[in-house]
Amino acid sequence: MAKMATAGRRFFLIICLVVALGIPARAAFRPIPIVVQISPIANINSIAAALGAAIIDNDGGNTYLLNVGVVQPNFSILSSLLGIQSAELDNGISIPNFGVLGLVRIPATAAPDWYKNQPSWRLIEADKALAYSTGMGVMVADINSRVDSSHPALANHLVFVNGYDLVGTRSANYPVPLNQSETGYLEQSETGYLEQSETGYLEQTTGLHFPDFLAPLNLLTVNPAYSHGTLCAGVIAAIAPDAKIMPIHAFDDNTGQSDVFTIAKAIRLAADSGAQVINMSFGTRINSRAIASAINYARSKGIVLVGSAGNDNTTTIQYPSGYQGVMGIAATTILDRKASFSNYGSQIDVDAPGVNIISAYPGGFYSIVSGTSFSAPAVAGTAALVRSLRATGVQNSITAGAVNIDSNNPNYANQLGYGRIDVLRAVKPN
């Protein structure tokens, strides 16, 4: 009878753990990846032993990834788990949906950074801001998929040629994250092709002629994650040409997937590696305690954090852009209208162009893309320019210099933050 009572009590405690973490019943007795944060005096080996779990990874601080196996946790009372400050499922996080319209044909004689003169960057006066700051001495970490370090537009911009790889260095027993979602593209009808007037403007400002401006690009068999990192890095390089970019490879290039633990680890890695700005062109609706803790750690070091608001045309908060202290970025068009796909609402700090953005594409190409993923690095680049001039008040400089565009967006009044960024106004002395 005593043995039966003990077994029953253990079963009850397992059910308590399952319910507390929100583990689906069908998954309760298969290996479950769990992210735990422990107190400074707790012993992770003792905790893992009590749970019957394997320690998979550590973020360099007090956050651990455990794989709780099918063996029932070896503990008799909940007090044996004292020292665990938080526990959550290691849910999957995907590269966001974004539009890829086509490759840009350019003459062989064109400079690698020719796209810095595109209409969207002219609109925010990024070119004029370079007279005041080029981002010299500032490091911008970009948490993303792999970056094509050989791309001419990124030459001499990367602080580490291959950056930090948190995907390729995983151990063979790294668990599969839970609840992974699919990635995909925005509809072409939502993004649209460049207007002829924009093409002419680009030719006029660059001195280049584009007889065949767009070459159709069929990527239906390639996951967007393949290009996402290179595209975002290309935006940062265009806005802040003398800043250094620290690529952190946190999303799988084939599946477009990452997870709560890897993102938390990437943020902490960026903070510990000297980044002054962190760009996060991704998001999840999961309010993760581990990611929030990593965000707070980075903020304690005075780092400017920038996050894309999301491409679902909703006011639903997406994280990490929704966390306190992270600049949430919405996407706008060349006409200062909210992009049809862009999220909006109270989580938005500022907006930046995010429709028909030209940037670097893997293999030495350039592509036209749309999404808040490309608005965020424009703000991160702006933050680098300001940070190069002054160590504090970076976010305030950007918001104070923003252009109110509510009159162009009557249906979204007071839901687009301080407005669309103006890089020149952000960097100019008061």
C-alpha positions, -999 to 999 in steps of 0.1 A, spaced: 0 0 0 29 24 9 44 18 -26 11 25 -43 7 57 -23 42 69 -33 35 61 -69 2 79 -68 18 110 -52 45 111 -79 18 108 -106 -1 137 -90 31 159 -90 38 151 -126 3 162 -135 8 194 -115 40 201 -135 22 193 -168 -7 216 -160 16 244 -147 36 244 -179 6 240 -202 20 208 -217 -6 191 -240 -19 159 -225 -8 139 -255 28 151 -250 29 148 -213 48 115 -213 73 120 -241 105 140 -238 97 177 -232 121 206 -237 118 230 -208 136 263 -201 143 270 -165 158 299 -146 173 291 -113 184 311 -83 222 318 -78 223 293 -49 204 265 -67 222 235 -81 211 227 -117 225 191 -114 203 184 -84 173 200 -101 178 179 -133 182 148 -112 150 155 -94 132 160 -127 148 130 -144 160 155 -170 190 159 -192 208 193 -192 211 204 -228 225 239 -227 231 270 -207 229 307 -218 260 317 -198 238 329 -169 211 312 -148 189 300 -177 191 263 -187 175 241 -214 164 208 -200 149 178 -217 125 161 -193 124 124 -204 97 99 -203 110 87 -169 88 101 -142 104 130 -123 123 116 -92 110 139 -65 84 134 -38 74 170 -28 73 202 -47 96 219 -22 124 198 -37 122 221 -67 128 253 -47 155 272 -65 137 272 -98 127 308 -104 107 301 -135 100 272 -159 84 273 -194 81 252 -225 108 257 -251 83 268 -277 93 273 -313 97 308 -329 97 313 -367 112 337 -391 82 360 -399 63 360 -431 77 386 -456 74 394 -493 101 387 -518 92 401 -552 123 397 -574 160 402 -581 173 436 -591 195 436 -622 224 460 -618 253 469 -641 286 453 -632 301 487 -626 276 496 -599 290 501 -564 280 474 -539 261 499 -518 242 515 -547 209 506 -531 215 531 -502 201 558 -525 167 541 -529 136 562 -524 127 548 -490 161 558 -475 159 592 -492 125 597 -476 139 593 -441 170 615 -449 194 587 -442 219 601 -468 219 636 -452 224 622 -417 258 607 -428 273 642 -426 268 640 -388 274 604 -381 283 572 -400 280 549 -370 317 546 -364 326 527 -332 292 511 -327 284 474 -329 249 463 -340 240 427 -332 214 411 -356 197 379 -343 187 362 -375 193 334 -400 228 329 -415 243 359 -433 261 357 -466 294 371 -454 309 371 -489 282 395 -503 300 427 -516 275 449 -499 285 435 -465 323 435 -471 341 452 -441 308 456 -423 308 424 -402 326 423 -369 331 386 -372 331 371 -407 308 343 -398 294 358 -366 282 335 -338 265 303 -348 240 290 -323 224 266 -347 253 247 -363 270 243 -329 241 225 -312 247 191 -297 232 161 -314 207 157 -286 192 192 -289 154 187 -285 129 198 -311 110 229 -299 73 226 -293 45 242 -313 65 252 -343 46 273 -368 49 275 -406 67 303 -424 56 318 -457 55 349 -479 32 379 -479 9 380 -509 23 399 -538 -9 420 -539 0 433 -504 35 443 -513 33 454 -550 60 462 -575 79 494 -576 60 522 -593 76 535 -625 81 569 -608 102 552 -581 123 535 -607 130 568 -624 138 584 -591 163 557 -583 180 560 -617 182 597 -612 198 596 -577 222 567 -585 232 575 -620 224 539 -630 201 528 -657 179 497 -652 165 485 -685 151 454 -668 146 466 -633 131 434 -620 140 398 -628 113 374 -616 125 354 -586 108 321 -579 115 311 -544 85 288 -538 108 259 -530 132 279 -507 123 289 -472 124 327 -466 149 321 -438 176 315 -464 178 352 -472 163 369 -441 197 375 -423 215 389 -454 186 412 -462 184 426 -427 222 431 -425 221 449 -458 196 474 -444 218 481 -414 249 485 -436 230 510 -458 219 532 -429 250 531 -408 279 523 -431 307 525 -406 290 506 -378 300 470 -373 274 442 -377 275 412 -354 255 384 -370 241 359 -345 228 328 -363 198 318 -343 173 306 -369 177 275 -390 182 284 -427 161 255 -440 132 255 -416 132 291 -405 128 279 -369 144 289 -336 131 285 -300 127 304 -268 160 292 -252 181 300 -283 166 335 -286 173 342 -249 208 329 -253 214 350 -284 203 382 -266 226 376 -237 254 367 -261 250 399 -279 250 419 -246 282 401 -234 300 405 -267 299 443 -268 268 451 -288 254 486 -283 224 479 -304 204 447 -310 181 442 -339 154 415 -336 134 411 -368 112 383 -355 85 378 -330 62 355 -311 29 360 -292 44 340 -263 54 362 -234 85 343 -225 100 348 -190 134 337 -203 134 361 -232 121 389 -209 150 382 -185 175 384 -213 160 417 -225 163 431 -190 199 419 -189 207 437 -221 189 469 -210 210 469 -178 241 473 -200 226 503 -217 219 485 -250 193 499 -274 169 470 -284 148 472 -316 121 447 -326 98 443 -356 61 447 -347 49 419 -369 31 414 -403 -5 404 -392 -22 438 -395 -33 435 -359 -30 453 -325 -20 420 -309 13 424 -291 43 405 -305 74 399 -285 102 409 -281 90 442 -296 62 443 -269 86 442 -239 93 473 -219 124 490 -232 123 475 -267 115 498 -296 85 483 -314 87 492 -352 58 493 -376 62 494 -414 51 522 -437 51 529 -475 69 555 -495 37 577 -491 39 575 -453 9 552 -450 8 522 -428 18 491 -448 -13 469 -452 3 440 -434 20 459 -405 9 455 -369 0 487 -351 -12 499 -317 1 507 -283 33 486 -287 46 508 -315 73 534 -308 82 545 -343 76 535 -380 101 530 -408 97 522 -445 90 485 -450 74 481 -485 95 475 -516 128 477 -498 159 469 -518 187 451 -499 214 425 -503 204 389 -512 226 358 -508 249 350 -537 258 386 -545 223 395 -556 199 422 -545 162 417 -539 130 437 -533 113 428 -501 85 439 -477 79 434 -440 84 449 -406 115 428 -406 132 454 -428 117 484 -410 134 473 -377 170 473 -390 165 507 -405 157 519 -369 186 498 -355 209 515 -381 196 549 -370 203 540 -334 238 531 -343 243 566 -358 229 583 -327 249 560 -304 281 569 -322 274 605 -311 262 601 -276 260 572 -251 226 580 -236 192 592 -248 194 573 -281 158 561 -281 146 596 -271 165 612 -300 148 588 -325 113 593 -312 118 631 -308 129 633 -345 101 612 -358 76 627 -383 39 624 -372 20 607 -400 -14 604 -384 -29 627 -411 -19 602 -437 -34 574 -416 -68 585 -404 -78 550 -395 -47 545 -373 -45 578 -354 -24 574 -323 -16 538 -332 17 544 -350 38 556 -321 57 589 -325 56 585 -363 80 577 -392 117 581 -384 137 609 -398 174 599 -395 187 634 -400 165 649 -373 176 621 -349 213 627 -353 214 665 -356 224 685 -325 195 701 -307 
